[in-house]
Amino acid sequence: MVGLSFRDEAFAARLLELTRLLHPKGNRVQFVRNCQAQGIRGYLQTFPHLWSRITDDPPREGIQPAQQYRLETAASALRLAAFQESVLKSLNSSGIQALAVKGLSLSLTLYGDISAREFGDIDLLVSPQDALRAVEVLEADGLHRSYPGKMKPGQEFAFFKYLKAQNLVASEGRGQLDLHWRLLSSWVGVDLLPFEELWGRSKVLERDGLTPWRSLGDVDNLVFAALHGFQDGWPKLKQFLDLAVALEVLDFDWSEVLRVAGYRAVLVEQAVEMCVRLFDIPHPAQLTHHFRDFEHALSVWLKMAQSPKSPQSKLLHPRYWSCQSSEAIVRSLDALFCPAIDDIQSIELPSRLAPGYRAVRFFRLIKKALERRGSSEVLAEKS
């Protein structure tokens, strides 16, 4: 199938078109800010003719010059690279294996340069068994928990049991870290992409001036890009850009991609087809037909991207599962009653009673449903 490459100006123009559809209001200054918020300005600037038509040449007041933006992006990437190196050194010296994901690792893997892709923190993945110890090691090095903060012992135990990441901040502006022990939330599948398998398929990345480090293999990068996009609801066009580039530059076998995606293979299929429809890029295999055409894919994406909330329970719909309906029901119920941070913070239970947070989740959902029903009845009476 013939299609566009991410190296084509026509691809960049399509990205601009989608940005305008997502943010239809505002002048050129606001449009440039929207491009920055979407994480695509750095990429668009690699097409000087196209970019100058947006910003004018020289750029109008309120728009940062392209060269200055590039320098600041590169400086930020180098700062975060140094931060990542210090964090990995601390974890490795404590015998904790860690994979660097997203951020500068994805930038180097997809674009060949740690500063080509825009990012504002670093993301590391450790084994669930090492998660709490990893946080404690980094706290001893001067990092502190940002969100959520320190909790009581029983709550902390449940947090590491049911959730997936801890945000930590270094002093003196050195950087922020999302320390993951799972890459995906319960809404997608906490047992997908387990650390041990990811480590076995991982690859070593190298860059002058930095100690080599491990990151996701090509198949896992592609699967994660697709599933993470759906998990978030595709709020940033950067996610589609990354997916399009991944489809073009990574070395993967499509059947292996679907195998690794397991019971969420259809989500990967839909993510890839949506990207193919929106950007007119080649499909890596035979085109699936989850979307009729560009307009259908566009309407589905805009509905998700413009929603104030991530899809969450909407991802439990039967069309998003690649397994038997009985298994899908069990997994959906497990996701629905998996405790969220609010559930855990609402009450302290002893560590041995951590499964009780599922009951807390259940009763809090019932309470919310009753409150919504009561509000609806009041509105109906007033009308």
C-alpha positions in Angstrom: 0.0 0.0 0.0 1.5 3.3 -1.1 1.2 6.2 1.4 3.0 9.2 3.0 6.2 9.1 5.0 6.6 11.2 8.1 9.5 12.8 6.2 7.1 14.2 3.7 5.9 17.8 4.0 2.4 16.6 3.1 2.5 14.5 6.3 3.4 17.6 8.3 0.6 19.5 6.6 -1.9 16.9 7.6 -0.6 17.2 11.2 -1.3 21.0 11.0 -4.7 20.3 9.6 -5.6 18.1 12.5 -4.2 20.6 15.0 -6.6 23.3 13.5 -9.5 20.9 13.8 -8.7 20.1 17.5 -8.1 23.8 18.3 -10.3 25.8 15.8 -10.1 29.1 17.6 -7.3 31.6 18.2 -4.7 33.6 16.2 -1.3 32.5 14.9 0.4 33.0 18.3 -2.2 30.8 20.0 -1.9 28.2 17.2 1.9 28.0 17.7 1.2 27.5 21.5 -1.2 24.8 20.6 1.5 23.0 18.5 3.8 23.2 21.5 1.1 21.8 23.8 0.5 19.0 21.3 4.2 18.2 21.4 4.7 18.6 17.6 6.4 22.0 17.2 9.9 20.6 17.1 8.9 18.2 14.3 7.0 20.9 12.3 10.0 23.2 12.5 12.0 20.6 10.4 9.9 21.9 7.5 11.1 25.5 7.4 8.9 26.5 4.4 5.7 25.2 6.1 6.6 26.6 9.5 7.4 30.1 8.2 3.9 30.2 6.6 2.5 29.8 10.1 4.7 32.1 12.0 5.8 34.6 9.3 9.5 35.2 8.7 10.8 36.7 11.0 8.1 35.4 13.4 5.6 37.8 14.6 5.6 39.1 18.2 4.8 36.5 20.8 6.2 33.6 18.8 9.6 32.2 20.0 12.1 32.0 17.1 12.7 28.5 15.8 16.4 28.5 16.5 15.8 29.6 20.1 13.2 26.9 20.6 15.5 24.2 19.2 18.3 25.3 21.6 16.0 25.3 24.6 14.6 21.9 23.7 18.2 20.5 23.3 19.3 22.0 26.6 16.2 20.4 28.4 17.0 17.0 26.8 20.6 17.1 27.9 19.6 18.1 31.5 17.1 15.2 31.6 19.6 12.8 30.1 22.0 13.7 33.0 19.2 13.2 35.5 18.2 9.8 34.0 21.8 8.7 34.1 22.1 9.6 37.8 18.8 7.8 38.7 19.8 4.7 36.7 23.2 4.6 38.5 21.5 4.7 41.9 19.1 1.9 41.0 21.7 -0.3 39.3 24.1 0.1 42.3 21.2 -1.2 44.5 20.7 -4.2 42.2 17.5 -2.9 40.7 17.0 -3.4 37.0 15.3 -0.6 35.2 14.1 0.1 31.6 14.0 3.7 30.3 10.8 4.3 28.4 9.2 7.2 26.5 11.1 10.4 26.8 14.7 10.6 25.5 14.8 6.8 24.8 11.9 7.0 22.4 13.3 10.2 20.9 16.6 8.4 20.2 14.9 5.2 19.0 12.5 6.9 16.6 14.2 10.1 15.5 17.9 9.3 16.1 18.4 12.2 18.5 17.5 12.6 22.2 16.3 16.1 21.6 14.2 15.6 18.5 11.1 14.6 20.4 9.6 16.9 23.0 9.3 15.7 26.5 9.4 17.2 30.0 10.4 14.3 32.4 11.8 10.9 32.4 10.0 7.5 32.7 11.6 4.4 34.1 10.1 0.9 34.5 11.1 -1.5 37.3 9.7 -4.8 38.4 6.6 -4.6 40.7 8.7 -6.6 43.3 11.3 -3.8 43.2 9.0 -0.8 43.1 8.8 0.2 46.8 12.6 -0.4 47.2 13.3 1.7 44.2 11.3 4.6 45.5 13.1 4.3 48.9 16.5 4.2 47.2 15.7 7.4 45.2 14.3 9.1 48.3 17.6 8.4 50.0 19.3 10.2 47.0 17.3 13.3 47.6 14.2 12.8 45.4 10.8 13.2 47.0 7.4 11.9 46.2 5.3 14.5 44.4 2.0 12.7 43.6 0.8 10.9 45.5 2.7 12.0 48.6 3.7 9.8 51.5 0.9 7.5 52.7 0.3 5.4 55.8 1.7 1.8 55.6 -1.5 0.0 54.6 -2.3 2.6 52.0 1.2 2.5 50.6 1.0 -1.3 50.3 -2.3 -1.1 48.4 -0.9 1.7 46.2 2.0 -0.4 45.0 -0.3 -3.4 44.6 -3.0 -1.8 42.5 -1.6 1.3 40.8 1.2 1.7 38.3 3.5 4.7 38.9 4.9 7.1 41.4 6.0 10.6 40.5 9.2 11.8 42.1 10.9 15.2 41.9 14.6 16.1 42.3 15.8 19.2 44.0 17.3 22.2 42.3 15.2 21.6 39.1 17.2 18.6 38.0 14.1 16.9 36.8 10.9 14.9 37.4 10.6 11.1 37.2 7.6 8.8 36.7 8.7 5.5 38.2 6.5 2.8 36.7 6.1 -0.8 37.8 3.4 -1.3 35.2 3.1 0.4 31.9 -0.6 0.2 31.5 -3.6 0.9 33.8 -6.3 -1.5 34.9 -8.5 -0.1 32.2 -6.2 -1.6 29.5 -4.6 -4.5 31.3 -2.2 -4.5 34.3 -0.8 -7.9 33.3 0.1 -6.9 29.7 3.7 -6.2 28.9 5.1 -7.7 32.2 8.6 -6.4 33.2 10.4 -9.8 32.9 9.3 -10.2 29.3 10.0 -6.6 28.4 13.5 -6.9 29.9 14.1 -10.1 27.8 13.2 -8.3 24.6 14.9 -5.0 25.6 17.7 -3.4 23.7 20.7 -1.3 24.7 20.8 2.4 23.6 23.9 4.3 23.2 24.7 8.0 22.9 28.0 9.9 23.1 28.6 11.2 26.6 26.1 8.9 28.3 26.5 5.4 29.8 24.6 2.9 27.6 21.1 2.1 29.0 18.3 -0.4 28.3 15.0 0.5 26.8 12.0 -1.3 25.1 12.5 -3.4 22.1 10.9 -2.5 18.8 7.8 -4.7 19.1 7.2 -3.5 22.6 7.6 0.2 21.7 5.0 -0.2 19.0 2.5 -2.1 21.2 3.0 0.4 24.0 2.6 3.4 21.7 -0.7 2.1 20.5 -2.1 1.0 23.8 -0.9 4.0 25.7 -2.6 6.3 23.1 -5.9 4.6 23.7 -5.4 4.6 27.5 -5.0 8.4 27.4 -7.7 9.0 24.7 -5.2 10.3 22.2 -5.2 13.9 23.7 -1.9 14.8 22.0 -1.0 14.6 18.3 2.5 13.7 19.4 1.2 10.3 20.2 0.0 9.8 16.6 3.3 11.2 15.3 5.3 8.7 17.4 3.1 5.9 16.2 3.5 6.8 12.6 7.2 7.1 12.9 7.3 3.8 14.8 5.4 2.0 12.0 8.0 3.3 9.5 11.4 3.0 11.2 11.0 0.1 13.7 11.9 -3.5 12.9 8.9 -5.7 13.7 6.8 -8.6 12.6 3.1 -7.7 12.6 2.0 -11.1 13.8 4.4 -10.8 16.7 3.0 -7.3 17.5 -0.5 -8.8 17.8 0.7 -11.7 19.8 2.4 -9.5 22.4 -0.7 -7.3 22.6 -2.7 -10.4 23.5 -6.3 -9.8 24.6 -5.9 -6.2 23.6 -4.7 -6.9 20.0 -7.8 -5.3 18.6 -6.9 -2.1 20.3 -3.5 -2.1 18.6 -5.3 -2.8 15.3 -7.6 0.1 15.8 -4.8 2.5 16.9 -2.7 1.6 13.8 -5.7 1.8 11.4 -6.7 5.2 12.9 -3.2 6.5 12.3 -3.2 5.1 8.8 -6.6 6.7 8.0 -5.7 10.1 9.5 -2.3 10.4 7.9 -2.5 8.4 4.8 0.5 6.3 5.7 1.1 2.6 4.6 -0.3 -0.1 6.8 2.3 -2.7 8.0 0.1 -5.6 7.0 -3.4 -6.0 5.4 -5.5 -3.0 6.2 -8.2 -3.7 8.8 -11.6 -2.1 8.5 -12.5 -0.8 12.0 -13.0 2.6 10.3 -14.8 3.3 7.1 -12.6 6.1 5.9 -10.8 9.3 7.0 -13.9 11.0 8.1 -14.9 8.1 10.4 -11.5 7.9 11.9 -11.4 11.7 12.4 -14.8 11.7 14.2 -13.8 8.9 16.6 -10.4 10.6 17.4 -11.9 14.1 17.9 -14.5 12.7 20.3 -11.8 11.1 22.4 -9.3 13.9 22.2 -11.8 16.6 23.0 -13.2 14.8 26.0 -12.2 16.2 29.4 -11.6 12.7 30.7 -9.6 9.7 29.5 -11.7 6.8 28.2 -11.4 4.5 31.2 -14.5 2.3 31.4 -15.3 3.0 27.8 -12.3 0.7 26.9 -14.2 -2.1 28.5 -16.7 -2.2 25.6 -16.8 -5.7 23.9 -15.4 -4.3 20.6 -12.1 -3.6 22.3 -11.3 -7.2 23.4 -9.5 -9.9 21.5 -10.5 -12.8 23.7 -13.6 -14.9 24.6 -16.5 -12.9 25.9 -16.4 -14.7 29.3 -12.7 -13.7 29.7 -13.5 -10.1 28.6 -16.3 -9.9 31.3 -14.0 -11.1 34.0 -11.3 -8.7 33.0 -13.8 -5.8 32.7 -15.1 -6.5 36.2 -11.5 -6.7 37.6 -10.7 -3.3 36.0 -14.0 -1.7 37.2 -13.3 -2.7 40.8 -9.6 -2.1 40.8 -9.0 0.5 43.5 -8.0 4.0 42.4 -5.8 6.4 44.3 -9.0 8.2 45.7 -10.3 4.9 47.0 -7.0 4.1 48.8 -6.7 7.6 50.3 -10.3 7.5 51.6 -9.5 5.0 54.3 -6.6 3.1 55.8 -6.7 -0.7 55.9 -3.9 -2.9 57.3 -1.7 -4.4 54.6 -3.1 -7.9 55.1 -6.6 -6.5 54.3 -5.5 -4.7 51.1 -8.0 -6.7 49.0 -10.6 -4.9 51.0 -9.9 -1.8 48.9 -11.9 -3.5 46.2 -14.9 -3.4 48.4 -14.2 0.3 49.2 -14.1 0.9 45.4 -17.5 -0.9 45.0 -19.3 1.1 47.7 -17.8 4.4 46.5 -19.0 3.6 43.0 -22.5 2.9 44.3 -22.5 6.1 46.3 -21.5 8.1 43.2 -24.2 6.5 41.2 -26.8 7.3 43.8 -25.6 10.9 44.0 -25.8 11.3 40.2 -29.3 9.8 40.2 -30.4 12.1 43.0 -29.0 15.1 41.1 -30.8 14.1 38.0 -34.1 13.7 39.9 -33.7 17.2 41.4 -33.1 18.7 37.9 -36.1 16.9 36.5 -38.3 18.3 39.3 -37.1 21.8 38.7 -37.7 21.6 35.0 
